[in-house]
Amino acid sequence: MQAKMKTKKTQKQLVAFALATALAFMAARALLSLFRSRRKGCPEIKIRINLTTSEILNLADCIVSKSKKIHDSVAVVPLDKVAYSNVIMPLAELEAEQSYLVQSCLLPRMVATSKDVREASVEAEKIIDAHNVKCSMREDVYLVVKAFAARGEWLDPEAQRYVNRLVREFERRGVHLTSGKREEFERVKTRIGELCNRFVNNLNEEGRYLLFKESDLAGLPSNFIKSLDKTENGKLRVNDKPTHTYPILRHCKVGATRKAVAVAKDQRCLTENTKILEELVQLRHKMARLLGYSNYAEYALENQMAKTPFKVMEFLVDISENISKSAAKELQRLRDLKREEEGEAVFGMEDLQYYMHKAEELEFEIDYATVKQYFPVDSVTSGILRIYEQLFCLKFETVQEAEVWHPDVSLYSVFDSSCNQLLGFFYLDMYTRDGKFSHACVIALQDGCLMQNGTHQVHHICSRVSLAKFSGIRVESDFVELSSQLLENLCHESEILKMMSGFYKDIHKPVPDEVCRALKKKRKSFSGLKAKQKIVLCLFDQIIHTNEVVDTKALLRDLYPKEMLHIPLLEGTNPAASLMHLATGYDARCYNFIWSEVFAADMFLSKFKGDSLNWSVGIQYKNKVLAPGGSKDALDILHEFLEREPSQEGYMKEHFA
């Protein structure tokens, strides 16, 4: 918990839909009182875990009832009586007070072992999301908030940012439009949601496969071959999902097989999703124009660190041009390898992963089976915590006999080691199991209490803000990954690798120096070509979202040879049809990851390189980068830490020098 803070953290998805009666509200309050009376230890932790299905749904009704009551009270404030105390404060306190209640409902869908409990949690999420949408479109609340903002009352910078954000969020949802335009906006937005769901569902349900003889898969590990289903005539069935395509493109010695698989991968949902994507582009453009923006990318980037499509395009083009020389040398090396192995066959997109992997094997000779023995999970976990302790003046303690949702889960308390102040808690749930969400993630359960992903946990726990909307990782999406990217840079330094390692038979024996050097060198191998592959799709994303009508296949046919050093797009394919980011919230923001990678390298080279565990720099980073959360513009945060404008030079030196 972040002690002495005025308000508490909440998740982006707040508050629910349902017309709860006063009786339901009272019953839910009684239920919460019962929960509190049952809680043992760690009174600072308010998140409720191990709830039953009925408890989850009753709690969702309680959340909706309280939220509706607060929004109703704000809506009826006379416009000439608006004040911070009767308009802004109630909304801010609602976010803070309900954060842990909302997550008590939503966490089970991610982690519960019971299917019934997971389904109840999903239902609660639908209720909460529906109510959230209703609240976000309340014109009566918007007019009151807008009236307060227009008064120009002096506020501290964080409170002023909060008021500005409330107004902007309402207006980005079209609440300020005339009734006719708002109806059109809602129709367009609803259609966009439907199409995004269809795009994703098509990819999830698509079940195409290819058939190969075992000899066609030469080079694949035997355990992979054994995992494939066989047809009656003895052929092996390969699907077009990453679990099959990635190892084949990386290991298969047969060029024809690689090409067939690469084509199948980039033809996934080709017809239906190409049509959907091109309609999405038109609808997003229309939505943005209704709101007064020139194009959708301008709308999508308004609240980002980059701010404008021009800035993103300038960034991508600069990086691409600066790495072209290195990428060309890398590509020539791969072409030489292919010539040695396959003769004068044309080098294509299907060859990139295979020959990069082959070149790395020849150069580095890293035996990953041996390397793994130096990184047992307990050594890595304890090592990372020690790194954070030294770098950020923290202290971690395991909470014994904590209430958790599964025996694999651990609970840690986090203290400021300089004054022994309790900062917060986090749950660590690292192992797969049936019914559990399958990807790595961080979930802010309440202010100062999280689940999973180490770098984001530290960002959240170290933030020091007054308002829940800006707590922790509630920052620009093109800034949120900088902390994890910085850690990735640190973790390739020998000093850090040794802290995280320990031979499984003797944990006091760290990973050898020669392995550290090889791992660091391998990380930089083929940096140019790897970056080019990211950039071509980022450019595509920006181009389609700064236009109204786009032929996506034609655009990629033109972009690929220009960006990929004359390697053409595979004939008859459209990789965009299976690029799920375009339908899951990264539209016009696919650049986020490489943006974070570039500026994290700048921070690393400027402040940490050669002295990875410098306590003074770590404290500066904690106070200047982590502590503000989203209460300041990310560019200002970065500028303050670096004491200059951020630059691409660190990235170029670190990866291409």
Residue, then its C-alpha position, 0 to 999 in steps of 0.5 A: m500500500q502506498a501509505k498516506m496517499k489521498t486516494k487509491k488506485t483503480q484499474k482502467q476498466l471501472v464500474a459496472f452496469a445494472l440497476a441495483t436496488a437499495l436492498a441489493f446495495m445494503a446486502a452487498r455492504a453487509l457482504l463486504s463487512l463479512f469479508r472484512s471480518r474474515r480477513k486475517g493478517c495484512p489489514e492493508i490488503k483490501i482485495r478480496i480473493n477466493l470469492t464464491t460465484s454469488e459473492i462475485l455477482n453481488l459485489a458487482d451489483c454493489i459497485v454499480s449501485k454506488s457508482k450510479k449514486i455518485h454520478d447521479s449526485v454530480a449530475v444534479v449540481p447546478l452549473d452556477k454551484v460547481a466546485y471541486s468538492n461537489v464535482i471533481m472530488p466525488l468522482a476521484e474518490l469513487e475511482a479510489e474507493q472502488s478499485y479493489l472492489v472491482q478487482s475482487c470481481l475481475l481477478p478470478r477470471m484470470v486465476a481461479t481454478s473453478k470454471d464456475v467462478r471464472e464464468a461468474s467473474v466474466e459475467a461481472e466484467k460484462i456488468i461492470d464494462a456495460h455500466n462503465v460505458k454508460c457512465s462515460m456517455r453521460e452528458d449530464v455529468y459531462l456538462v457539470v465537469k465542463a462547467f467546473a473546468a471553465r471556471g478556471e479555479w486554481l488547482d495543483p498541477e495533478a488535480q488540474r491534469y485530472v480535470n483536463r483528463l476528465v473533460r478530454e475523455f468525455e469529448r473523445r467519446g463524442v459526448h459533446l457532439t450534437s445529438g445527430k452526430r453523436e448517434e452517428f458516432e455511436r453507430v460507427k463505434t459500435r460497428i468498429g467494436e463488432l468488426c474488431n471482435r470478428f477479426v480476432n475471433n476469425l484468427n482464434e477459430e481459423g483451423r487450416y493445416l498443411l501436410f508434410k512427410e517427415s523428410d520435409l521437416a528435416g532439422l526439426p527437433s524429434n520432440f516436435i515431430k512426435s507432437l504432430d498429428k499423423t494422417e492415415n497415410g502417415k503424413l504429418r499435420v502442421n497448422d498455421k499457428p505460431t506453435h507450429t510455424y515458428p519452430i519450422l521457420r527457425h529450424c527446417k532445412v527444407g526451403a520448400t517447406r519453409k516457404a509453404v509454411a511462411v505463405a500459410k502463416d501470412q494467408r491466415c484469414l486472408t479474405e475475411n480479415t482483409k475485408i474487415l481491416e479495410e472497413l475498420v480503416q474507413l470507420r476509424h477515419k470517419m469516427a475521428r473526423l466526427l470528433g474534429y481530427s484530421n485522421y484516426a492516427e491523430y486521434a489515437l496519438e493525442n494522449q501518447m508520448a509521441k503526440t502526432p502521426f508526423k512524430v511517429m513517422e519521423f521516428l520510424v523513418d529515421i531509425s530505418e535509414n540509420i540501420s539500413k547499412s547494418a541491415a544490408k551487411e547482415l542480409q548479405r551474410l544470410r544470403d551467403l549462408k543460403r548460397e552455401e547450403e541451397g545453391e543459387a535459390v532466391f532469398g525470400m522472407e521465408d529464409l530470414q529466421y532460419y538463416m539468422h538462427k543458423a548464423e547465430e549457432l555458428e558464431f556463438e555456440i551457446d548450449y542452451a541446455t547447459v545455460k538453463q542449468y544456471f537459471p533455476v527459477d528460485s535463483v532468478t526470482s531472488g536475484i531480481l529482487r536483490i537487484y531491485e533492493q540495491l538499485f531502488c533502496l527497497k526491501f522485499e519480505t515473503v508474507q508467511e501463511a498469506e491468503v492466496w488463490h492457489p498454493d503456487v502463489s506467493l505474497y511479498s511485502v515491499f518496504d523503503s529500506s531507508c526508513n522501513q516504510l511499507l510501500g505495498f504488496f505483490y502476489l507472484d503467480m508464475y506457473t501455468r495451470d488449467g484455467k489460468f490466463s496464459h500470458a505474462c501480465v501485471i494487474a493492479l489489484q489496489d493501490g500498492c497491491l499487484m499481481q505478476n510482472g516484476t518491472h511493472q510491479v516496481h513501477h506501480i509500487c514506487s509511484r507517489v501520486s495523489l489521484a488514482k487515475f495517475s497511479g503506477i503504470r497509468v501512463e502513456s502506452d508508448f511509455v509504459e514499457l520503458s521500465s521493462q526494456l530498461l531492465e532487459n538492458l540491465c539483465h544482459e550485463s555480466e554483473i546482473l546476470k551473475m546476480m540472477s544465476g546459480f548452478y542448480k546443483d550449487i547455487h553459489k556458482p554463477v553463470p560463467d563469464e564466457v556465457c555472459r559475453a556470448l549472451k550479450k553479443k547474441r542479443k545484438s546479432f542481426s539487430g538491423l534485420k530484426a528492427k526492420q521487420k518491426i518497422v515495416l509493420c509499424l509504418f504500415d499501421q501509421i499509413i493506413h490510419t492516416n488515410e481513409v481508403v487503403d488497399t492493404k495488400a498493395l500497400l504491403r507489396d510496395l512497403y516490403p521491398k523498400e524496407m526489407l532491402h528488396i526482399p519482396l512480400l510473399e506472393g498471395t499473402n497479406p500479413a496484416a490480415s493476421l496482425m491481431h494488434l490492429a484489432t486489440g487496441y494497438d491500432a495506430r500504436c504498433y510503434n509502441f514497443i520499438w519506441s520504448e526500446v529506443f528510449a530505454a537504450d538511451m536511459f541505459l547508456s546515459k545513466f546505467k552503462g558500466d555501473s549497473l547497480n549505481w544506487s544514486v542513479g537508481i534513486q534518481y530513476k525511482n524518484k524522477v521516472l517511477a514516482p510521478g506515475g501518469s501525473k506528468d507528461a512522459l516526455d517531461i519525465l524522460h527529459e528530467f531524468l536524462e537532463r536533455e531531450p531523449s535521443q536515438e543515439g544510445y540505441m544506435k550505439e548499444h545495438f549497432a556500434 
